[in-house]
Amino acid sequence: MQPVVTVGLDGSPESLAAAHWAADEAQKRKLSLRLLHAWPLLAPEPTRVPSEVDQNYWAKRLVHTAQGELQARHPGLVVVGSLVAEDAQNALLQAASESEMLVLGSRGLEPVESYFLGDVSMPVVARSDRPVVLVRAEPREDAPASAAANRVVVALKLHGSSDDLLDFAFHTAAARGASLLAVHGRSVPLHARVPWGVDHDVTEEIKRDAQKELNKALRPWREKYPQVEVADSIRLANPAKAVVQAAEDAAVLVVGRRAHRHGLPSHLGPVTQAAIHHGRCPVAVVPHD
């Protein structure tokens, strides 16, 4: 199967925004786009029936309308519609395993009504073995135009492997012609706290050590993607807060999660949870070892 970006469609404004974002991303990456609508009650496809008796009419219309709109905006993009008579979560997980990335609509912390986000999106994010990108319906109207609007931000923990995370982040930045900001947040340890604030010598040592680790992690990727302008930031603050603030006006925020292991419950860490719920830009969640 050719490399593809898959987007889940449920007819909500969020999923349609996700489809437009996915089309842009597929075109930048020179991939095809698959529009997936999954519903267990879809009927087996009949040979020839009039629309008034076709049980799948509205599902087909949803996909075909989005397909036509996206192809009109992206004439060179291959867009394929797919109707699957299966539980949406299972269908999306299967589609994700066959895709470069899966894209879904997101409402952040707003009331959850979308079928994909309410019952499906979070389990899919937690279990997918490929990157899942969550896209909000509306961009921020009050966001000022700035260089950050064409920046990819990646959150790094600096312990354990971060290769999958950095591979996705650098590839995304290169495809967009964007700069990359690598952010590491670290809470100030108890021993660095003094009655009047924090011990400056201790915090400077923490920053120096973290900078060495960050430089080591970024070095091979800077060499692989010399065209990507890279900056980094060490922030002594709550990691989740540091990452969300760094991505305030970013084009994409890339965060990681531990790859799902058979028999163990799925888990999203606090930084990933904060990014999903509070991030204003598209958030890519990348599984890694």
C-alpha positions as CSV (number, residue, x, y, z in Angstrom):
1,M,0.0,0.0,0.0
2,Q,1.2,3.5,-0.9
3,P,2.0,5.9,2.0
4,V,-1.1,7.7,3.0
5,V,-2.5,10.2,5.5
6,T,-5.8,9.0,7.0
7,V,-8.4,11.3,8.5
8,G,-11.5,10.2,10.4
9,L,-14.8,11.9,9.2
10,D,-17.9,12.0,11.3
11,G,-19.5,15.1,9.9
12,S,-18.6,17.4,12.8
13,P,-16.9,20.8,12.2
14,E,-13.8,19.4,14.0
15,S,-13.5,16.4,11.7
16,L,-13.9,18.6,8.6
17,A,-11.2,21.0,9.9
18,A,-9.1,17.9,10.5
19,A,-9.7,16.8,6.8
20,H,-8.5,20.2,5.5
21,W,-5.4,20.1,7.7
22,A,-4.7,16.5,6.7
23,A,-5.1,17.4,3.0
24,D,-2.5,20.2,3.4
25,E,-0.2,17.9,5.2
26,A,-0.5,15.1,2.7
27,Q,0.2,17.5,-0.1
28,K,3.3,18.9,1.6
29,R,4.6,15.3,2.3
30,K,3.6,14.2,-1.3
31,L,1.3,11.5,0.1
32,S,-2.3,10.5,-0.8
33,L,-5.2,11.2,1.5
34,R,-7.8,8.7,2.8
35,L,-11.1,9.9,4.2
36,L,-12.5,7.3,6.6
37,H,-16.0,7.1,7.9
38,A,-16.7,4.1,10.1
39,W,-20.1,3.1,11.5
40,P,-21.1,-0.4,12.6
41,L,-24.6,0.0,11.0
42,L,-23.4,0.6,7.5
43,A,-25.2,-1.8,5.2
44,P,-23.4,-4.2,2.8
45,E,-22.8,-2.3,-0.5
46,P,-25.7,-3.1,-2.9
47,T,-25.1,-3.4,-6.6
48,R,-27.5,-0.7,-7.8
49,V,-30.2,1.0,-5.8
50,P,-31.8,4.4,-5.9
51,S,-30.6,6.9,-3.3
52,E,-33.9,7.0,-1.5
53,V,-33.5,3.3,-0.4
54,D,-29.7,3.3,0.0
55,Q,-29.1,2.9,3.7
56,N,-25.5,4.3,3.2
57,Y,-26.7,7.4,1.3
58,W,-25.8,10.0,4.0
59,A,-22.5,8.3,4.8
60,K,-21.6,8.4,1.1
61,R,-22.7,12.0,0.8
62,L,-20.5,13.0,3.8
63,V,-17.4,11.4,2.3
64,H,-18.1,12.4,-1.3
65,T,-18.8,16.1,-0.4
66,A,-15.5,16.3,1.6
67,Q,-13.7,14.5,-1.2
68,G,-14.9,17.0,-3.8
69,E,-14.1,20.0,-1.7
70,L,-10.6,18.8,-0.9
71,Q,-9.7,17.9,-4.5
72,A,-11.0,21.3,-5.7
73,R,-8.6,23.0,-3.2
74,H,-5.7,20.5,-3.9
75,P,-6.0,19.5,-7.6
76,G,-2.9,17.3,-7.6
77,L,-3.8,15.5,-4.4
78,V,-5.1,11.9,-4.6
79,V,-8.1,11.7,-2.2
80,V,-9.7,8.3,-1.6
81,G,-13.0,7.8,0.3
82,S,-13.5,4.8,2.5
83,L,-16.7,3.6,4.3
84,V,-16.1,0.9,6.9
85,A,-18.9,-1.1,8.5
86,E,-17.1,-1.5,11.8
87,D,-16.7,0.0,15.3
88,A,-15.1,3.4,14.8
89,Q,-12.3,2.8,17.3
90,N,-11.2,-0.5,15.7
91,A,-11.5,0.9,12.2
92,L,-9.3,3.9,13.1
93,L,-6.7,1.9,14.9
94,Q,-6.4,-0.4,11.8
95,A,-6.3,2.6,9.5
96,A,-3.6,4.2,11.6
97,S,-1.4,1.1,11.4
98,E,-1.6,1.4,7.6
99,S,-0.9,5.2,7.5
100,E,1.9,7.6,7.9
101,M,-0.4,9.4,10.4
102,L,-4.0,9.5,11.5
103,V,-5.7,12.9,11.8
104,L,-8.8,13.5,14.0
105,G,-10.9,16.4,15.1
106,S,-10.4,17.8,18.6
107,R,-12.5,20.0,21.0
108,G,-9.9,20.4,23.7
109,L,-11.7,20.9,27.0
110,E,-15.0,22.1,25.5
111,P,-18.1,19.9,25.9
112,V,-17.7,16.7,24.0
113,E,-20.3,15.8,21.5
114,S,-18.4,14.5,18.5
115,Y,-18.6,10.7,18.2
116,F,-14.9,10.4,17.3
117,L,-13.6,12.6,20.1
118,G,-16.1,11.6,22.8
119,D,-15.9,7.8,22.6
120,V,-13.0,7.1,20.2
121,S,-10.3,9.8,19.9
122,M,-8.6,9.4,23.3
123,P,-8.5,5.6,23.2
124,V,-7.1,5.8,19.6
125,V,-4.5,8.3,20.7
126,A,-3.5,6.0,23.6
127,R,-3.3,2.8,21.6
128,S,-2.3,3.8,18.0
129,D,1.1,2.5,16.9
130,R,1.4,5.5,14.5
131,P,1.3,9.2,15.1
132,V,-2.2,10.7,15.7
133,V,-2.8,14.4,15.1
134,L,-5.7,16.2,16.8
135,V,-7.0,19.4,15.0
136,R,-9.4,22.0,16.4
137,A,-12.3,23.3,14.3
138,E,-11.4,27.0,14.4
139,P,-8.0,28.8,14.6
140,R,-7.6,31.4,17.2
141,E,-8.9,34.7,15.9
142,D,-6.8,36.7,18.4
143,A,-3.5,35.0,17.6
144,P,-1.1,37.6,16.3
145,A,0.9,36.9,13.1
146,S,4.4,36.0,14.0
147,A,7.4,33.8,13.1
148,A,6.1,31.2,15.5
149,A,3.1,30.6,13.2
150,N,5.5,28.7,10.9
151,R,7.2,26.8,13.7
152,V,7.0,23.2,14.8
153,V,7.5,22.7,18.6
154,V,8.6,19.4,20.0
155,A,8.5,18.5,23.7
156,L,11.4,16.4,24.9
157,K,11.9,14.6,28.3
158,L,15.6,13.8,27.8
159,H,15.5,10.4,29.3
160,G,15.0,7.3,27.2
161,S,14.9,7.3,23.4
162,S,13.4,10.2,21.6
163,D,14.3,9.2,18.0
164,D,10.7,8.5,16.8
165,L,9.6,11.8,18.3
166,L,12.4,13.8,16.7
167,D,12.1,12.0,13.4
168,F,8.4,13.0,13.1
169,A,9.1,16.6,14.3
170,F,12.0,17.2,11.9
171,H,10.2,15.6,9.0
172,T,7.2,17.8,9.6
173,A,9.3,20.9,9.9
174,A,11.2,20.1,6.7
175,A,8.0,19.4,4.7
176,R,6.5,22.7,5.8
177,G,9.7,24.7,5.4
178,A,9.3,25.6,9.0
179,S,11.7,26.2,11.9
180,L,11.8,23.8,14.9
181,L,11.8,24.6,18.6
182,A,12.8,21.8,21.0
183,V,11.4,22.4,24.5
184,H,12.4,20.7,27.7
185,G,10.6,21.6,30.9
186,R,11.8,20.6,34.3
187,S,10.4,21.4,37.7
188,V,12.8,23.1,40.1
189,P,13.8,20.3,42.6
190,L,13.2,20.8,46.3
191,H,16.9,21.1,47.2
192,A,17.2,24.1,44.9
193,R,14.5,26.0,46.8
194,V,15.5,28.5,49.5
195,P,13.4,30.9,51.6
196,W,14.0,33.8,49.3
197,G,13.3,31.8,46.0
198,V,15.7,29.4,44.3
199,D,19.4,28.8,44.5
200,H,20.8,30.3,41.3
201,D,23.9,28.2,41.3
202,V,21.8,25.0,41.5
203,T,19.4,26.0,38.8
204,E,22.3,27.0,36.5
205,E,23.9,23.6,37.0
206,I,20.6,21.9,36.2
207,K,20.2,24.0,33.0
208,R,23.8,23.2,31.9
209,D,23.3,19.5,32.4
210,A,20.0,19.6,30.5
211,Q,21.5,21.6,27.7
212,K,24.2,19.0,27.2
213,E,21.6,16.2,27.0
214,L,19.4,18.3,24.6
215,N,22.4,19.0,22.3
216,K,23.2,15.3,22.3
217,A,19.7,14.3,21.4
218,L,19.4,17.0,18.6
219,R,22.8,16.6,17.0
220,P,22.1,13.7,14.6
221,W,18.8,15.2,13.5
222,R,20.4,18.6,12.8
223,E,22.9,16.7,10.6
224,K,20.1,14.8,8.8
225,Y,18.0,17.9,8.3
226,P,20.5,20.7,7.7
227,Q,17.7,22.8,6.0
228,V,15.7,23.0,9.2
229,E,16.4,26.0,11.4
230,V,16.6,24.6,15.0
231,A,16.3,26.4,18.3
232,D,16.0,25.0,21.8
233,S,14.7,26.1,25.2
234,I,15.3,24.8,28.7
235,R,12.6,25.9,31.0
236,L,12.6,25.4,34.8
237,A,8.9,25.2,35.2
238,N,6.2,22.6,35.3
239,P,6.9,20.6,32.1
240,A,3.2,20.6,30.9
241,K,2.9,24.3,31.4
242,A,6.2,25.0,29.8
243,V,5.3,23.0,26.7
244,V,1.8,24.5,26.2
245,Q,3.2,28.0,26.6
246,A,6.0,27.4,24.2
247,A,3.5,26.3,21.5
248,E,1.1,29.2,22.0
249,D,1.3,30.3,18.4
250,A,3.0,27.3,16.8
251,A,1.9,25.6,13.6
252,V,2.2,22.1,15.2
253,L,3.0,20.8,18.6
254,V,4.7,17.4,18.8
255,V,4.5,15.4,22.0
256,G,5.2,11.7,22.8
257,R,3.8,8.8,24.7
258,R,5.1,5.5,25.6
259,A,4.2,2.8,23.0
260,H,1.3,0.6,24.0
261,R,2.5,-2.8,25.4
262,H,0.2,-5.8,25.2
263,G,-1.5,-6.5,28.5
264,L,-0.7,-3.1,30.0
265,P,-3.3,-0.3,30.3
266,S,-2.9,2.7,27.9
267,H,-1.5,5.8,29.6
268,L,-1.0,9.4,28.5
269,G,1.5,11.4,30.5
270,P,0.7,14.8,32.0
271,V,2.5,16.7,29.2
272,T,0.6,14.9,26.5
273,Q,-2.7,15.3,28.4
274,A,-2.0,19.1,28.8
275,A,-1.1,19.5,25.1
276,I,-4.3,17.7,24.0
277,H,-6.6,19.6,26.3
278,H,-5.0,23.1,26.3
279,G,-3.0,23.3,23.1
280,R,-4.5,25.7,20.5
281,C,-2.6,24.4,17.5
282,P,-2.7,20.9,16.0
283,V,-1.2,18.4,18.4
284,A,0.7,15.4,17.1
285,V,1.0,12.5,19.6
286,V,3.9,10.2,18.6
287,P,4.3,6.7,20.2
288,H,7.9,5.9,21.1
289,D,9.9,3.3,23.1
